[in-house]
Amino acid sequence: MSERMPVIYLSHGAPPLADDDTWTAQLAQWSKELPRPKNVLIVSAHWENNPITVSSTTGAPLTYDFWGFPSKYYDVTYETPPAEELAHAVARNVSDLGPVYQDQSRGLDHGAYVPMVEMFPEADVPVLQVSMPTLDPRQLFEFGKRLSGLRDEGTLIVGSGFTTHNLRWFHPHEPADAPAPIASQEFDHWAAEKVAEGDVDAILDWEFKAPAAHEAHPRSEHWAPLFVSLGATSVEGSVNGDSQIDGFWYGLSKRSWTFN
């Protein structure tokens, strides 16, 4: 590869993201601005498993890990090329953390395929998921550092979560662009500021440094993939991130970044 791949963190949305013309257009445009990856490795908020495990490389059906949605959202398919080579590369890069297991029955979950359908609609790029072995920020940062070498092999590393994620704020009977709760706005502003400053320590210490931290994330699984992205892009503890998408969707911050 002639170019080291960037790393991204994206707010992935629920399945109805596909019906949001603004957001889908933003994801599509973002993809066009990225260098073409050889493959994609995703750490999703919706897969926590220790020991570290990678998803199917042979095309297992998607994991429809949501309930109560109209049937059309369960009819979505996304068949990508095999990802055996990437699975082996992941295992090599994190070997000091222990063996990497594989679950050939587990297809991509909605934290992976929902945004990938919009960013790579031709489904012509191999996509693999790897589980989060912990929610500890510094351990995930170190995990990301071990994955960073994959960037030189053409891999786009994706942390897929949501910059704020409190489902008590989610009211689908209201307009998607209704004003977000103050707590969501405050956390979003803080996150944008700290990423722009490259303040990794503050982000990793978010529970004590961020405003409205536990309102924005009653549980941290949707914020945690960012720590992997930061680790994969850090150079001597600093990062260089550009905000690609901002704004709110049913009160949740959809802010997303590219890290170079």
C-alpha positions as CSV (number, residue, x, y, z in Angstrom):
1,M,0.0,0.0,0.0
2,S,1.3,3.5,-0.9
3,E,-0.7,5.2,1.8
4,R,-1.2,4.5,5.5
5,M,-4.9,4.1,6.1
6,P,-6.6,6.5,8.5
7,V,-8.7,5.3,11.5
8,I,-12.3,6.4,12.1
9,Y,-14.8,6.5,14.9
10,L,-18.4,6.8,13.8
11,S,-21.8,7.0,15.4
12,H,-23.5,4.1,13.8
13,G,-27.2,4.8,14.2
14,A,-30.0,2.3,14.6
15,P,-31.4,0.4,11.6
16,P,-33.7,3.4,10.7
17,L,-30.6,5.4,9.9
18,A,-31.2,4.0,6.4
19,D,-34.3,6.3,6.2
20,D,-32.4,9.4,7.1
21,D,-31.4,11.1,3.8
22,T,-29.1,13.6,5.5
23,W,-27.1,11.1,7.5
24,T,-26.8,8.5,4.8
25,A,-25.5,11.2,2.4
26,Q,-23.0,12.3,5.0
27,L,-21.7,8.7,5.4
28,A,-21.5,8.2,1.6
29,Q,-19.6,11.4,1.1
30,W,-17.2,10.5,4.0
31,S,-16.5,7.2,2.3
32,K,-15.6,8.9,-1.0
33,E,-13.1,11.1,0.8
34,L,-11.3,8.1,2.4
35,P,-8.6,6.2,0.6
36,R,-9.9,2.9,-0.7
37,P,-9.3,0.2,1.9
38,K,-8.1,-3.3,1.3
39,N,-10.4,-4.4,4.1
40,V,-12.2,-3.1,7.1
41,L,-11.9,-4.1,10.8
42,I,-14.7,-2.9,13.1
43,V,-14.9,-2.7,16.8
44,S,-18.6,-2.3,17.5
45,A,-20.4,-1.2,20.7
46,H,-22.6,-4.3,20.4
47,W,-19.9,-7.0,20.8
48,E,-18.2,-7.4,24.1
49,N,-16.3,-10.7,24.5
50,N,-13.2,-11.8,26.3
51,P,-11.2,-13.7,25.1
52,I,-10.8,-11.6,22.0
53,T,-12.9,-13.1,19.2
54,V,-13.3,-12.3,15.5
55,S,-16.5,-12.7,13.5
56,S,-17.2,-15.0,10.6
57,T,-14.9,-14.8,7.7
58,T,-17.1,-16.9,5.5
59,G,-20.3,-15.0,5.2
60,A,-22.5,-15.9,8.2
61,P,-25.9,-14.1,8.2
62,L,-26.1,-10.7,9.7
63,T,-26.7,-10.4,13.4
64,Y,-30.0,-8.6,13.8
65,D,-29.3,-7.5,17.4
66,F,-32.4,-5.3,17.8
67,W,-36.1,-5.8,18.6
68,G,-39.4,-4.3,17.8
69,F,-38.6,-2.7,14.5
70,P,-40.6,-3.1,11.3
71,S,-39.9,-6.3,9.3
72,K,-38.0,-4.4,6.5
73,Y,-35.1,-3.9,8.8
74,Y,-34.7,-7.7,9.2
75,D,-34.6,-8.2,5.4
76,V,-31.3,-6.2,5.0
77,T,-28.4,-8.3,3.7
78,Y,-24.7,-7.4,3.3
79,E,-22.6,-10.1,1.8
80,T,-18.9,-9.1,1.7
81,P,-15.9,-11.0,0.4
82,P,-14.1,-13.4,2.8
83,A,-11.9,-11.9,5.4
84,E,-9.6,-14.8,6.4
85,E,-6.4,-12.8,5.7
86,L,-7.5,-10.0,8.0
87,A,-8.5,-12.5,10.8
88,H,-5.0,-14.0,10.7
89,A,-3.5,-10.5,10.8
90,V,-5.5,-9.5,13.8
91,A,-4.3,-12.6,15.6
92,R,-0.7,-11.8,14.8
93,N,-0.9,-8.3,16.0
94,V,-2.5,-9.0,19.4
95,S,-0.7,-12.2,20.1
96,D,0.8,-10.9,23.3
97,L,-2.7,-10.5,24.7
98,G,-3.5,-14.1,24.3
99,P,-5.1,-16.3,21.6
100,V,-7.7,-14.9,19.3
101,Y,-10.8,-17.0,18.9
102,Q,-13.1,-17.1,15.9
103,D,-16.9,-17.4,15.9
104,Q,-17.8,-18.5,12.4
105,S,-21.5,-18.4,13.3
106,R,-21.4,-14.7,14.1
107,G,-22.2,-12.3,11.3
108,L,-21.8,-8.5,11.4
109,D,-24.1,-6.8,13.9
110,H,-25.9,-3.6,13.3
111,G,-23.1,-1.5,14.7
112,A,-21.1,-2.7,11.7
113,Y,-23.4,-3.4,8.8
114,V,-25.7,-0.4,9.2
115,P,-23.0,2.2,8.5
116,M,-21.1,-0.1,6.1
117,V,-24.2,-0.4,3.8
118,E,-24.1,3.4,3.4
119,M,-20.3,3.8,3.1
120,F,-19.5,0.7,1.0
121,P,-22.9,-0.1,-0.6
122,E,-21.3,-2.4,-3.2
123,A,-20.2,-4.8,-0.4
124,D,-17.0,-5.4,-2.3
125,V,-14.6,-4.8,0.6
126,P,-14.0,-7.6,3.2
127,V,-15.3,-6.6,6.6
128,L,-14.4,-8.3,9.9
129,Q,-15.5,-7.6,13.4
130,V,-13.4,-8.0,16.5
131,S,-14.9,-8.1,20.0
132,M,-14.1,-5.6,22.8
133,P,-12.4,-7.7,25.5
134,T,-13.1,-5.0,28.1
135,L,-14.6,-1.6,28.6
136,D,-11.6,-0.2,30.4
137,P,-10.4,2.9,28.5
138,R,-6.7,2.4,28.9
139,Q,-6.8,-1.3,28.1
140,L,-8.8,-0.6,24.9
141,F,-6.3,2.1,24.0
142,E,-3.5,-0.4,24.3
143,F,-5.6,-2.9,22.3
144,G,-5.9,-0.2,19.6
145,K,-2.2,0.4,19.6
146,R,-1.6,-3.3,18.8
147,L,-3.9,-3.1,15.9
148,S,-2.3,0.0,14.4
149,G,0.1,-1.9,12.2
150,L,-2.8,-3.1,10.2
151,R,-3.2,0.4,8.8
152,D,0.0,-0.1,6.8
153,E,-1.5,-3.2,5.3
154,G,-4.5,-1.4,3.9
155,T,-6.9,-1.9,6.7
156,L,-9.4,0.7,7.7
157,I,-9.9,0.4,11.5
158,V,-13.4,1.6,12.6
159,G,-14.6,2.2,16.1
160,S,-18.4,2.1,15.9
161,G,-20.5,3.5,18.7
162,F,-22.4,6.7,19.5
163,T,-20.9,9.9,20.8
164,T,-23.8,10.2,23.3
165,H,-26.1,7.3,24.0
166,N,-28.9,7.6,26.5
167,L,-32.0,5.9,25.2
168,R,-34.2,7.8,27.6
169,W,-33.6,10.7,25.2
170,F,-34.8,8.7,22.2
171,H,-38.4,9.6,21.3
172,P,-39.1,8.4,17.8
173,H,-42.5,10.1,17.8
174,E,-40.7,13.5,17.8
175,P,-38.7,14.9,14.9
176,A,-35.3,13.4,14.6
177,D,-33.8,16.9,14.5
178,A,-35.6,18.2,17.6
179,P,-33.3,20.1,20.0
180,A,-31.0,17.7,21.9
181,P,-31.0,17.6,25.7
182,I,-28.5,20.0,27.3
183,A,-26.5,17.1,28.7
184,S,-26.1,15.6,25.2
185,Q,-25.0,19.0,23.8
186,E,-22.5,19.6,26.6
187,F,-20.9,16.2,26.3
188,D,-20.7,16.5,22.5
189,H,-19.1,20.0,22.8
190,W,-16.5,18.6,25.3
191,A,-15.7,15.6,23.1
192,A,-15.3,17.8,20.0
193,E,-13.0,20.1,21.9
194,K,-10.8,17.4,23.4
195,V,-10.4,15.5,20.2
196,A,-9.4,18.8,18.4
197,E,-6.9,19.4,21.1
198,G,-5.6,15.8,20.9
199,D,-6.1,15.5,24.7
200,V,-6.0,11.7,24.9
201,D,-5.6,11.6,28.7
202,A,-8.8,13.7,29.2
203,I,-10.8,11.4,26.8
204,L,-9.5,8.3,28.5
205,D,-10.5,9.8,31.9
206,W,-13.9,10.9,30.5
207,E,-15.9,9.7,33.5
208,F,-14.2,12.3,35.7
209,K,-13.4,15.0,33.1
210,A,-16.5,15.2,30.8
211,P,-19.6,17.2,31.7
212,A,-22.7,15.0,32.1
213,A,-20.6,11.9,31.6
214,H,-23.0,9.4,33.1
215,E,-26.1,11.1,31.5
216,A,-24.5,10.9,28.1
217,H,-23.4,7.3,28.7
218,P,-25.2,5.5,31.5
219,R,-23.1,2.5,30.3
220,S,-19.9,3.2,28.3
221,E,-20.1,0.5,25.6
222,H,-21.0,3.1,22.9
223,W,-18.2,5.4,23.8
224,A,-15.6,2.6,24.3
225,P,-14.8,2.0,20.6
226,L,-13.4,5.4,20.5
227,F,-10.6,4.3,22.8
228,V,-9.6,1.6,20.3
229,S,-9.6,4.2,17.5
230,L,-7.4,6.5,19.5
231,G,-4.9,3.8,20.3
232,A,-4.7,2.7,16.7
233,T,-3.9,6.3,15.6
234,S,-1.8,7.6,18.5
235,V,1.7,8.8,18.0
236,E,3.5,9.2,21.3
237,G,0.2,9.7,23.1
238,S,-1.2,12.4,20.8
239,V,-3.9,12.2,18.1
240,N,-4.9,14.2,15.1
241,G,-8.7,14.0,14.6
242,D,-11.0,15.8,12.2
243,S,-14.8,15.9,12.9
244,Q,-16.6,14.5,9.8
245,I,-20.2,14.4,10.9
246,D,-21.9,16.4,13.7
247,G,-25.4,17.2,14.8
248,F,-28.0,15.2,16.7
249,W,-30.4,12.4,15.9
250,Y,-33.3,12.0,18.4
251,G,-31.2,13.7,21.0
252,L,-28.1,11.6,20.5
253,S,-24.8,13.1,19.2
254,K,-23.9,11.5,15.8
255,R,-20.4,13.2,15.9
256,S,-17.8,11.1,14.0
257,W,-14.1,11.6,13.4
258,T,-11.3,10.7,11.0
259,F,-7.9,10.2,12.6
260,N,-4.7,10.4,10.5
